[in-house]
Amino acid sequence: MNETTDIAETGLRSSTTLNQEAYRRLEEMIVTLELAPGSLVSESILSRQLGIGTTPIREALQRLAREYLVDIIPRRGVVVTTIDVRRQFEVLETRRELDRLLSSAAARRSSAIERRWFAENLEHTRRAIAANDVREFLRLDAELNQLLSKAARNATAAALASTLHTVSRRFWFYHHDPQTALLQIGPLHADLVAAMALGDPALASTASNRLIDYLVEFAHATLPQHLGRE
């Protein structure tokens, strides 16, 4: 490999890393409402705020648009999407099938080292739950989704699921009670991670369903009482 090729590959890795960092930071800002629903955002302002060039910011915003978190409007700019309970129900209906598939596949196909990664994620997650540290819990959930997408060995399902999880996290964060946020979702989430760390597909499938059941109930609880259930 010659020096020119080395430089080109280094530049490619650097560009990829910046794109990932831009996405990670913008996704967190949207999920935790630092970028409020309905707000107009600017590539140049975000670039200065995060200290990342406009090209990675643009790439990240395009990905977030595919994940229903921003709308890119020609000649106007980029608008953070509003919180929509109807979309949340659609997302959860789709997630139920995808998450069950991915979690059971990850439990079945994961390597020994990947199961150790799940176990490490579980340990940190339990600490976040005990401390009621919602932001750390959400960060670990995002990390789990990356581990899951690799361990499941199903890139198609993982790509589809990745467009839905951030929508769910933002909806939950928007409506959660800071004092009791992790009392219910925490143990259900931990059970799912534990099942994958154990390599038990049936247990992972059951845990995935229970977690989605909770999220559906949570979404219903945000509806005005007179609307009832769908």
BAFI-3210 file (N, C-alpha, C; in Angstrom, 3 decimals, decimal comma, padded with zeros to 6 digits):
// residues 230
n [1|2|3|4|5|6|7|8|9|10|11|12|13|14|15|16|17|18|19|20|21|22|23|24|25|26|27|28|29|30|31|32|33|34|35|36|37|38|39|40|41|42|43|44|45|46|47|48|49|50|51|52|53|54|55|56|57|58|59|60|61|62|63|64|65|66|67|68|69|70|71|72|73|74|75|76|77|78|79|80|81|82|83|84|85|86|87|88|89|90|91|92|93|94|95|96|97|98|99|100|101|102|103|104|105|106|107|108|109|110|111|112|113|114|115|116|117|118|119|120|121|122|123|124|125|126|127|128|129|130|131|132|133|134|135|136|137|138|139|140|141|142|143|144|145|146|147|148|149|150|151|152|153|154|155|156|157|158|159|160|161|162|163|164|165|166|167|168|169|170|171|172|173|174|175|176|177|178|179|180|181|182|183|184|185|186|187|188|189|190|191|192|193|194|195|196|197|198|199|200|201|202|203|204|205|206|207|208|209|210|211|212|213|214|215|216|217|218|219|220|221|222|223|224|225|226|227|228|229|230]
n.u [000,856|000,650|001,838|000,000|-002,406|-002,639|-003,017|-005,454|-007,190|-006,998|-008,158|-010,754|-011,590|-011,513|-013,475|-015,737|-015,829|-016,335|-018,865|-020,343|-020,053|-021,276|-023,898|-024,486|-024,382|-026,292|-028,582|-028,865|-029,328|-031,805|-033,443|-033,352|-034,587|-033,168|-032,909|-035,749|-039,039|-040,486|-038,794|-036,700|-033,712|-030,261|-027,741|-025,238|-025,163|-025,392|-023,059|-021,083|-021,747|-021,273|-018,712|-018,056|-017,650|-019,700|-020,401|-020,423|-022,471|-024,620|-024,901|-025,634|-028,090|-029,600|-029,760|-031,204|-033,554|-034,533|-035,174|-037,409|-037,122|-036,352|-037,469|-036,543|-036,763|-036,987|-035,426|-036,161|-035,165|-034,208|-036,402|-037,196|-039,084|-042,455|-043,790|-045,584|-048,235|-049,681|-047,880|-046,101|-047,538|-047,666|-044,946|-044,310|-045,880|-044,594|-042,016|-042,396|-042,387|-039,897|-038,042|-038,394|-037,547|-034,833|-033,725|-034,039|-032,569|-030,044|-029,481|-029,262|-027,276|-025,042|-021,576|-019,175|-017,725|-019,404|-021,575|-020,408|-020,143|-022,840|-023,328|-021,696|-022,911|-025,334|-024,563|-023,742|-026,148|-027,855|-026,707|-027,282|-030,068|-030,434|-029,486|-031,324|-030,674|-031,504|-030,550|-028,110|-029,117|-030,553|-028,439|-027,038|-028,970|-029,008|-026,430|-026,775|-028,486|-026,740|-024,933|-026,718|-027,524|-025,259|-024,791|-027,065|-026,855|-028,345|-028,634|-030,582|-032,982|-031,919|-031,258|-033,780|-034,936|-033,343|-034,262|-036,455|-036,113|-035,061|-037,153|-038,974|-037,517|-037,374|-040,112|-040,751|-038,989|-039,971|-042,443|-041,917|-041,852|-039,678|-039,056|-039,831|-038,979|-037,526|-038,515|-040,385|-039,786|-037,066|-036,392|-037,655|-036,271|-033,695|-034,096|-034,349|-031,786|-030,313|-031,245|-030,178|-027,484|-027,268|-027,705|-030,188|-032,673|-035,543|-036,202|-035,300|-037,046|-039,515|-038,978|-038,606|-041,176|-042,557|-041,397|-042,191|-044,959|-045,168|-044,338|-046,383|-048,566|-047,662|-047,725|-050,490|-051,307|-050,690|-052,649|-055,579|-058,174|-060,811|-060,543|-060,073|-059,185|-057,495]
n.v [-001,199|002,170|005,535|007,482|006,058|005,386|007,917|008,636|006,663|007,247|009,775|009,059|007,490|009,453|011,227|009,558|009,123|011,744|012,160|010,240|011,209|013,715|012,904|011,428|013,399|015,304|013,700|013,097|015,675|016,220|014,130|014,622|017,014|019,373|020,526|021,791|020,415|021,409|023,545|025,688|024,901|025,559|024,659|025,932|027,238|025,057|023,752|025,549|025,516|022,853|022,466|021,086|020,396|021,698|019,812|017,112|017,722|018,235|015,706|014,234|015,431|014,724|011,981|011,986|013,040|010,878|009,337|010,443|012,662|015,218|017,659|018,483|021,370|022,798|025,902|026,965|025,695|023,563|021,767|020,702|017,860|017,609|016,177|013,267|011,344|009,517|008,689|007,467|005,181|003,819|003,400|001,755|-000,490|-001,467|-001,759|-003,833|-006,248|-006,114|-005,721|-008,015|-009,952|-009,153|-009,211|-011,905|-013,125|-012,026|-013,113|-015,756|-015,842|-014,430|-013,942|-015,145|-012,960|-010,860|-011,388|-010,822|-008,103|-007,370|-008,075|-006,237|-003,843|-004,257|-004,189|-001,492|-000,293|-001,105|000,305|002,924|002,832|002,407|004,826|006,508|007,835|009,267|010,273|008,907|006,341|006,432|006,897|004,498|002,815|003,546|002,702|-000,036|-000,675|-000,473|-002,566|-004,674|-004,634|-005,550|-008,090|-009,548|-010,234|-009,430|-007,250|-005,895|-005,863|-004,543|-002,026|-001,024|-000,974|000,894|003,325|003,777|003,604|005,956|007,756|006,634|006,872|009,665|010,360|009,036|010,331|012,937|012,716|011,525|011,052|012,696|011,922|009,280|007,926|005,588|003,430|001,538|001,024|000,500|-002,118|-003,834|-003,285|-004,035|-006,774|-007,625|-007,099|-008,810|-011,313|-011,486|-011,402|-013,838|-015,481|-016,549|-017,180|-017,500|-016,362|-013,780|-012,965|-012,982|-011,046|-008,811|-008,420|-007,791|-005,370|-003,727|-003,879|-002,379|000,154|000,724|000,918|003,117|005,079|005,163|006,259|008,915|010,013|012,132|011,477|011,229|010,285|007,617|004,168|002,989]
n.w [000,000|-000,915|-000,048|-000,839|-000,955|001,746|002,907|001,706|002,757|005,465|005,476|004,711|006,895|008,864|007,934|008,092|010,860|011,786|010,637|012,043|014,655|014,427|013,851|016,223|018,229|017,386|017,304|020,025|021,026|019,881|020,875|023,641|023,729|023,577|021,142|020,290|019,594|016,547|016,156|014,155|012,578|011,833|009,550|009,565|012,052|013,811|013,110|014,048|016,752|017,540|016,710|014,408|010,962|008,225|006,293|007,516|009,341|007,611|006,418|008,678|009,331|007,109|007,496|009,912|008,975|007,515|009,625|010,699|012,367|011,696|009,321|006,104|004,446|001,355|000,539|002,934|005,262|007,972|009,967|013,194|013,840|015,128|018,199|017,864|018,669|017,190|015,247|016,987|017,834|015,391|014,949|017,144|016,627|014,379|015,380|017,220|015,781|014,424|016,544|018,089|016,279|015,864|018,471|019,282|017,255|017,742|020,252|019,530|017,528|018,352|019,146|021,591|022,565|021,856|023,483|025,896|025,569|025,637|028,295|029,634|028,851|030,131|032,834|033,145|032,476|034,549|036,637|035,830|035,994|038,751|039,689|038,624|036,287|033,586|031,122|030,775|030,694|028,275|026,523|026,768|025,795|023,116|022,475|022,885|020,763|018,608|019,188|019,058|016,363|015,077|016,240|015,572|012,917|010,706|008,520|007,077|008,635|010,841|009,788|009,169|011,734|013,025|012,140|013,647|016,421|017,597|017,351|019,154|021,558|021,846|022,110|024,485|026,264|026,147|027,436|029,886|033,491|035,487|038,105|038,474|036,297|035,426|036,797|035,827|033,054|033,210|034,532|032,644|030,297|031,118|031,490|028,858|027,798|029,423|028,594|026,034|026,639|027,890|025,781|025,026|022,943|023,078|025,536|025,044|023,011|024,379|026,358|024,740|023,667|026,029|026,736|024,589|025,001|027,368|026,394|024,598|026,369|027,802|025,798|025,297|027,716|027,437|025,947|025,711|028,035|027,066|024,526|024,573|023,825|020,932]
ca.u [000,000|001,514|001,544|-001,219|-003,541|-002,733|-003,610|-006,859|-007,948|-007,055|-009,161|-012,073|-011,939|-011,755|-014,772|-016,760|-015,902|-017,017|-020,270|-020,942|-020,096|-022,319|-025,195|-024,687|-024,651|-027,580|-029,640|-029,041|-029,927|-033,220|-034,130|-033,458|-035,342|-032,324|-033,483|-037,157|-039,949|-040,998|-037,801|-035,956|-032,279|-029,382|-026,513|-024,064|-025,177|-025,078|-021,646|-020,307|-022,065|-020,676|-017,326|-017,958|-017,894|-021,073|-020,689|-020,927|-023,766|-025,611|-025,113|-026,374|-029,468|-030,273|-030,086|-032,266|-034,787|-035,012|-035,645|-038,606|-036,831|-036,326|-037,964|-035,701|-037,691|-036,235|-035,451|-036,543|-034,208|-034,462|-037,316|-037,329|-040,483|-043,221|-044,074|-046,843|-048,590|-050,119|-046,663|-045,535|-048,242|-047,208|-043,562|-044,293|-046,441|-043,536|-040,904|-042,676|-041,929|-038,466|-037,259|-038,442|-036,678|-033,433|-033,257|-033,911|-031,455|-028,804|-029,248|-028,926|-026,116|-023,944|-020,347|-018,889|-017,314|-020,587|-022,365|-019,744|-020,519|-024,192|-023,226|-021,137|-023,975|-026,311|-024,014|-023,827|-027,566|-028,392|-026,223|-028,061|-031,413|-030,354|-029,261|-032,370|-029,954|-032,241|-029,716|-027,181|-029,928|-030,825|-027,181|-026,760|-029,956|-028,501|-025,282|-027,319|-029,011|-025,597|-024,471|-027,757|-027,530|-024,131|-024,916|-028,205|-026,451|-029,437|-028,447|-031,837|-033,842|-031,254|-031,381|-035,164|-035,172|-032,607|-035,044|-037,616|-035,799|-034,878|-038,500|-039,533|-036,801|-037,765|-041,476|-040,714|-038,329|-040,867|-043,580|-041,561|-041,822|-038,273|-038,898|-040,092|-038,806|-036,963|-039,049|-041,041|-039,078|-035,726|-036,304|-038,040|-035,127|-032,597|-034,423|-034,053|-030,333|-029,849|-031,574|-029,204|-026,197|-027,333|-027,834|-031,447|-033,575|-036,936|-036,294|-035,144|-038,289|-040,521|-038,606|-038,847|-042,623|-042,968|-040,953|-043,093|-046,250|-045,074|-044,281|-047,731|-049,358|-047,150|-048,258|-051,925|-051,496|-050,496|-053,828|-056,689|-058,994|-062,048|-060,290|-060,106|-058,182|-057,721]
ca.v [000,000|003,336|006,650|008,149|005,246|005,542|009,232|008,589|005,854|008,003|010,815|008,432|007,136|010,702|011,716|008,679|009,400|013,029|011,956|009,515|012,096|014,712|012,244|011,078|014,586|015,883|012,783|013,302|016,994|016,146|013,232|015,243|018,252|020,556|021,086|021,597|020,093|022,562|024,616|025,791|024,808|025,978|023,878|026,743|027,464|023,772|023,505|026,353|025,089|021,553|022,425|020,079|021,027|021,676|018,598|016,075|018,156|018,026|014,257|013,796|015,914|013,905|010,707|012,255|013,208|009,525|008,772|011,195|013,597|016,559|017,840|019,387|022,117|023,620|027,372|027,414|025,185|022,276|021,916|019,528|017,419|017,656|014,898|012,798|010,071|008,579|008,088|006,573|003,901|003,151|002,976|000,628|-001,646|-001,978|-002,175|-005,107|-007,352|-005,994|-005,892|-009,427|-010,649|-008,810|-009,641|-013,366|-013,460|-011,662|-014,110|-017,035|-015,767|-013,640|-014,621|-015,043|-011,594|-010,002|-011,592|-010,067|-006,701|-007,226|-008,130|-004,962|-002,859|-004,518|-003,705|-000,032|000,067|-001,282|001,430|004,103|002,656|002,616|006,258|007,226|008,702|009,052|010,548|007,805|005,208|006,590|006,716|003,061|002,203|003,766|001,800|-001,389|-000,858|-000,712|-003,921|-005,587|-004,676|-006,379|-009,463|-010,231|-010,675|-009,155|-005,832|-005,321|-005,582|-003,552|-000,717|-000,582|-000,693|002,088|004,519|003,842|003,654|007,317|008,321|006,122|007,452|011,063|010,388|008,643|011,385|014,092|012,485|010,806|011,706|012,615|011,306|007,826|007,586|004,279|002,399|000,484|000,662|000,033|-003,577|-004,496|-003,116|-004,857|-008,180|-007,875|-007,158|-010,020|-012,474|-011,557|-011,754|-015,274|-016,222|-017,293|-016,547|-017,486|-015,368|-012,469|-012,666|-012,652|-009,773|-007,761|-008,184|-007,122|-003,982|-003,022|-003,769|-001,232|001,389|000,965|001,422|004,456|005,974|005,329|007,111|010,312|010,468|012,651|010,354|011,075|009,631|006,165|003,344|002,729]
ca.w [000,000|-001,013|000,847|-001,308|-000,515|003,200|003,183|001,286|003,704|006,716|005,278|004,686|008,272|009,576|007,487|008,656|012,298|011,966|010,321|013,159|015,812|014,169|014,034|017,631|019,040|016,986|017,743|021,467|021,230|019,515|021,802|024,960|023,528|023,487|019,913|020,617|018,492|015,821|016,001|012,895|012,864|010,739|009,422|009,939|013,505|014,438|012,848|015,001|018,113|017,814|016,287|013,351|009,669|007,733|005,520|008,423|009,893|006,562|006,311|009,869|009,227|006,107|008,162|010,885|008,202|007,220|010,888|011,085|013,446|011,115|007,962|005,324|003,604|000,397|000,628|004,274|006,236|008,610|011,094|014,050|013,777|016,365|018,850|017,287|019,297|016,147|014,690|017,985|017,751|014,161|015,183|018,078|015,934|013,515|016,241|017,886|014,929|014,160|017,771|018,470|015,334|016,090|019,789|019,296|016,370|018,429|021,298|018,890|016,636|018,901|019,553|023,025|022,885|021,748|024,692|026,955|025,361|026,181|029,754|030,077|028,682|031,185|034,097|033,146|032,445|035,903|037,436|035,431|036,541|040,196|039,920|037,889|035,344|032,344|029,945|030,623|030,272|026,845|025,799|026,766|024,904|021,759|022,326|022,764|019,411|017,734|019,474|018,581|014,904|014,655|016,731|014,954|011,583|009,778|008,235|006,572|009,789|011,686|009,147|009,349|013,145|013,444|011,799|014,531|017,847|018,081|017,479|020,410|022,691|022,024|022,612|025,892|027,032|026,176|028,338|031,108|034,792|035,912|039,418|038,441|034,883|035,114|037,683|035,053|031,827|033,527|034,676|031,393|029,385|031,639|031,212|027,446|027,629|030,104|027,760|024,938|027,240|028,175|024,528|025,095|021,966|023,527|026,608|024,417|022,301|025,388|026,972|023,746|023,640|027,271|026,666|023,668|025,699|028,267|025,623|024,075|027,494|028,084|024,762|025,558|028,892|027,053|025,222|026,506|028,477|026,292|023,257|024,789|023,167|019,500]
c.u [000,889|001,029|000,250|-002,460|-003,747|-003,419|-005,091|-007,700|-008,061|-008,114|-010,566|-012,518|-012,282|-013,123|-015,903|-016,949|-016,625|-018,497|-020,984|-021,074|-021,173|-023,696|-025,464|-025,084|-025,975|-028,747|-029,916|-029,708|-031,419|-033,999|-034,346|-034,052|-034,499|-032,620|-034,976|-037,988|-040,509|-039,985|-037,094|-034,471|-031,483|-028,131|-025,312|-024,003|-024,836|-023,603|-020,769|-020,517|-021,342|-019,203|-017,060|-018,333|-019,321|-021,395|-021,132|-022,280|-024,872|-025,940|-025,938|-027,837|-030,256|-030,658|-031,222|-033,602|-035,381|-035,581|-036,793|-038,355|-036,662|-036,963|-037,054|-036,579|-036,893|-036,502|-035,937|-035,549|-034,632|-035,299|-037,353|-038,802|-041,138|-043,400|-045,468|-047,178|-049,061|-048,917|-046,038|-046,224|-047,820|-045,797|-043,517|-044,873|-045,378|-042,366|-041,150|-042,124|-040,412|-037,627|-037,244|-037,523|-035,205|-032,922|-033,091|-032,749|-030,117|-028,468|-028,752|-027,581|-024,904|-022,760|-020,155|-018,505|-018,492|-021,491|-021,730|-020,057|-021,930|-024,157|-022,668|-022,174|-025,013|-025,828|-024,128|-025,290|-028,182|-027,937|-027,021|-029,472|-031,413|-030,198|-030,365|-031,752|-030,526|-031,362|-028,707|-027,912|-030,204|-029,559|-026,835|-027,747|-029,519|-027,301|-025,755|-027,822|-027,892|-025,041|-025,433|-027,720|-026,385|-024,365|-026,028|-027,879|-027,604|-029,430|-029,739|-032,761|-033,235|-031,386|-032,793|-035,428|-034,511|-033,370|-036,194|-037,263|-035,658|-036,214|-039,110|-038,849|-037,231|-039,167|-041,484|-040,091|-039,252|-041,945|-043,182|-041,641|-040,396|-038,064|-039,020|-039,797|-038,436|-037,527|-039,667|-040,214|-037,703|-035,611|-036,677|-036,897|-033,973|-032,847|-034,093|-032,544|-029,778|-030,099|-030,591|-027,815|-026,129|-027,381|-029,081|-032,469|-035,020|-037,140|-036,175|-036,417|-039,385|-040,240|-038,856|-040,333|-043,089|-042,561|-041,850|-044,477|-046,250|-045,103|-045,629|-048,623|-048,945|-047,716|-049,749|-052,166|-051,302|-051,711|-054,830|-057,668|-060,218|-061,823|-060,328|-058,990|-058,531|-058,080]
c.v [001,246|004,475|007,359|007,395|005,373|006,848|009,232|007,818|006,543|009,097|010,257|008,066|008,370|011,263|010,891|008,949|010,701|012,912|011,262|010,398|013,162|014,110|011,982|012,296|015,244|015,012|012,978|014,642|016,986|015,292|013,899|016,654|019,517|021,296|020,786|021,224|021,367|023,664|024,531|025,786|025,122|025,124|024,673|026,977|026,175|023,436|024,269|025,865|023,796|021,468|021,354|020,753|020,856|020,409|017,448|016,440|017,908|016,543|013,743|014,220|015,117|012,548|010,897|012,500|011,846|008,856|009,588|012,217|015,028|016,511|018,849|020,060|023,019|025,110|027,881|026,950|023,826|022,508|020,605|019,125|017,503|016,246|014,455|011,415|009,059|007,902|007,119|005,207|003,118|002,595|001,741|-000,639|-002,302|-002,505|-003,535|-006,276|-007,307|-006,273|-007,346|-010,254|-010,412|-009,338|-011,154|-013,805|-013,144|-012,668|-015,421|-016,973|-015,057|-014,510|-014,449|-013,613|-010,628|-010,185|-010,896|-008,578|-006,436|-007,202|-006,826|-003,850|-003,006|-003,978|-002,188|000,435|-000,050|-000,161|002,696|004,031|002,947|004,097|007,126|008,260|008,466|009,257|009,427|006,545|005,262|006,420|005,238|002,306|002,367|002,866|000,365|-001,648|-001,115|-002,125|-004,944|-005,735|-005,530|-007,845|-010,236|-010,780|-010,532|-007,657|-005,161|-004,934|-004,496|-002,149|-000,162|-000,171|000,603|003,370|004,745|004,088|005,078|008,033|007,903|006,749|008,890|011,167|010,077|009,745|012,591|013,936|011,891|011,688|011,592|011,882|009,780|007,229|006,132|003,152|001,241|000,050|000,070|-001,479|-004,330|-004,436|-004,012|-006,338|-008,548|-008,007|-008,438|-011,257|-012,618|-011,901|-013,246|-016,116|-017,071|-016,639|-016,452|-016,433|-013,957|-012,046|-012,241|-011,295|-008,607|-007,416|-007,419|-005,652|-003,169|-002,871|-002,548|000,079|001,735|001,523|002,848|005,457|006,212|006,303|008,588|010,879|011,117|011,517|010,152|010,375|008,117|005,467|003,145|001,274]
c.w [000,000|-000,126|000,453|-000,853|000,986|003,569|002,841|002,291|005,058|006,633|005,294|006,093|009,079|009,229|008,089|010,136|012,568|011,670|011,477|014,387|015,639|014,381|015,508|018,453|018,674|017,426|019,227|021,759|020,905|020,515|023,153|024,897|023,625|022,188|019,982|019,391|017,857|015,579|014,649|013,225|011,606|010,727|009,932|011,441|014,246|014,270|013,836|016,428|018,487|017,441|015,252|012,034|009,171|006,946|006,417|009,037|008,872|006,406|007,482|009,787|008,185|006,685|009,150|010,195|007,849|008,464|011,487|012,200|012,961|009,739|007,266|004,283|002,661|000,581|001,988|005,330|006,773|009,861|011,876|014,076|015,146|016,931|018,435|017,848|018,258|015,504|015,695|017,964|016,503|014,335|016,075|017,446|015,042|014,333|016,883|017,064|014,717|015,403|018,216|017,567|015,658|017,428|019,854|018,403|017,028|019,515|020,694|018,162|017,222|019,290|021,059|023,403|022,795|022,962|025,890|026,817|025,890|027,711|030,323|029,961|029,787|032,521|034,201|033,174|033,833|036,831|037,118|035,995|038,033|040,536|039,310|036,938|033,943|031,116|029,715|030,173|028,773|026,012|025,685|025,878|023,454|021,481|022,125|021,355|018,412|017,932|018,883|017,071|014,365|015,011|016,036|013,570|010,570|009,498|007,771|007,717|010,665|011,108|009,302|010,791|013,584|013,131|012,777|015,997|018,378|018,240|018,806|021,617|022,929|022,593|024,107|026,745|027,183|027,250|029,688|032,356|035,335|037,231|039,379|037,069|034,636|035,967|036,914|033,846|032,123|033,650|033,394|030,376|029,824|031,374|029,770|027,221|028,256|029,257|026,611|025,458|027,550|026,901|024,477|024,159|022,443|024,608|026,043|023,699|023,271|026,026|026,026|023,688|024,878|027,280|025,736|024,286|026,617|027,484|024,996|025,176|027,842|027,075|024,962|026,711|028,567|026,330|026,165|026,827|027,613|024,959|023,375|024,065|021,706|019,299]
res [m|n|e|t|t|d|i|a|e|t|g|l|r|s|s|t|t|l|n|q|e|a|y|r|r|l|e|e|m|i|v|t|l|e|l|a|p|g|s|l|v|s|e|s|i|l|s|r|q|l|g|i|g|t|t|p|i|r|e|a|l|q|r|l|a|r|e|y|l|v|d|i|i|p|r|r|g|v|v|v|t|t|i|d|v|r|r|q|f|e|v|l|e|t|r|r|e|l|d|r|l|l|s|s|a|a|a|r|r|s|s|a|i|e|r|r|w|f|a|e|n|l|e|h|t|r|r|a|i|a|a|n|d|v|r|e|f|l|r|l|d|a|e|l|n|q|l|l|s|k|a|a|r|n|a|t|a|a|a|l|a|s|t|l|h|t|v|s|r|r|f|w|f|y|h|h|d|p|q|t|a|l|l|q|i|g|p|l|h|a|d|l|v|a|a|m|a|l|g|d|p|a|l|a|s|t|a|s|n|r|l|i|d|y|l|v|e|f|a|h|a|t|l|p|q|h|l|g|r|e]
***
